[in-house]
């Protein structure tokens, strides 16, 4: 499990291949897509989904928590994902008490629910979407790593 500082939104290629190459060179890994997933929280959710969409040969799964992805970003991601053919497992979670701002008219709970429905329309994606009895940020999501890492096992079983 590797944590990296987020790259600039919309440009996952700037870090994905160099970081993966370095990790596979420096550590004993299983260097194939079925043993690799990417995780994104909040604004970094768009970078994680873009990485999967632009490098489906590198990732078998993505886990997205509390996605703060505006409509234009969703359209870009969905357009790119439509052009992929690799099977991808996506876990998308948001908290019952997640972020919202009525003054700016946005709500992570609505964004996540809408994004989940749109991802489920893509035939090569398997989407596990769930509202959980939690809030947002690391304090909530750090407790979910058992489920997140379980995505790789689930993806491997689907391939067998």
Secondary structure, DSSP 4 states (H G I P E B T S, - for coil): --------TT-GGGTHHHHHHHHHHHS----SGGG-EEEEETTHHHHHHHHHHH-TTT-SEEEEES----HHHHHHHHHHHHT--S-EEEEEEEETT--EETTTTEEHHHHHHHHHHHHHTSTTEEEEEEEESS-SSHHHHGGGHHHHHHHHHHHHHHH-
